Amino acid sequence: MDSSTHRAIPRKRNRRNNSNSDRCVNQLVGLLHCYNVFLLILGAGVLGLGIWMLVKDYSTREIAAIVDSRLFEYVTYALVAGGGTVAILAFCGCCGTMRQDKYVLGFYGTVLFMVLGVLVGGSVIGIIFRTKITEGMKRRFEDTLEYNYNVDIIKNSENRLLTDAWDAMQRTLECCGPHGNITSRYSWAFYKGRTAWYLKRPSQKMFPFVPESCCHPGWPSHDCQGINSEYDGVPVKGPDPSVHGNPALYTNGCYDKAIQYLEKHSLYIAIVAGAVPVFLIAGIVISFYLCANVNPEDEDDDDDDDGQEAEV
């Protein structure tokens, strides 16, 4: 067996190994294409969720004003930033995968890793917010409603935000006042018994006893306010167990419903912010593997060397 035969055997083995490696790389490229399409949809969904929570009635900004904690709002901004970045990155990843450019793939994997950190942090903050949500919240409800609601809202931006937040919360959760039931002084009756909104108005002006946000939208306003003599009860009279109820008025306080609402939404955020990183990890692993194994220039050089050896 001559020397050329000895050289041919390793070359055949190298070609076989290169062929297997190329097949693996091509399969991963196809997988990464599908992954990026899914990631684009997922990122757009997270982005949409974050924007919806910022602009909807009883938004996270209004929640932050009432509970005096901006953690929930910050987590929502993190969702918007993370979802938008993931969507843009998925599009760039498709381009980098098609070109099989190792630098683009490396950049793609690095930014995915950074987004992973942001979303994991958002998930942790969401869990922290959920555990600390009740601290001082009941007292905060009473104070903001008593001193800030509808007081100098034209000049005072904080009072205007708190007023909008209370109205949005009462409409969304179908409640009225800080806490308690129909017979409590801290539910609907808190408005006419404690708030500057009611107590500082001219003495001859009794109506309205409660804001419009405490009224059921399917009923006329005068029924909600007790102006109609058919309802000889709240909010004109009471709070007292003997006083008749009013189907046009929300009579339960907001505290319990607000706790349930915030716990549910913070759980959703924690799940989303915690689930997305699982998919990101797969993309990080694939992109860095391709970055380490895709090198078209080297492959061309190897082919040229083989051709030259064959001629010799």
Buried (B, 14 or more C-beta within 10 A) or exposed (E): EEEEEEEEEEBEEEEEEEEEEEEEBEEBBEBBBEBBBEBBEBBBBBBBBBBEBBEEEBBBBBBBBBBEBBBBBBBBBBBBBBBBBBBBBBBBBBEBBEEBBBEBBBBBBBBBBEBBEBBBBBBBBBBBBBEEBBEEBBEBBBEBBBBBBBBEBEEEEEBBBBBBBBBBBBBBBBBBBBBBEBBBBBBBBBBBBBBBBBEEEEEEEBEBBBBEBBBBEEBEEBBBBBBBEEBEBBBBBBBEEEBEEBEBBBBBBBBBBBBEBBBEBBEEBBEBBBEBBEBBEBBBEBBBBBBEBBEEEEEEEBEEEEEEEEEE
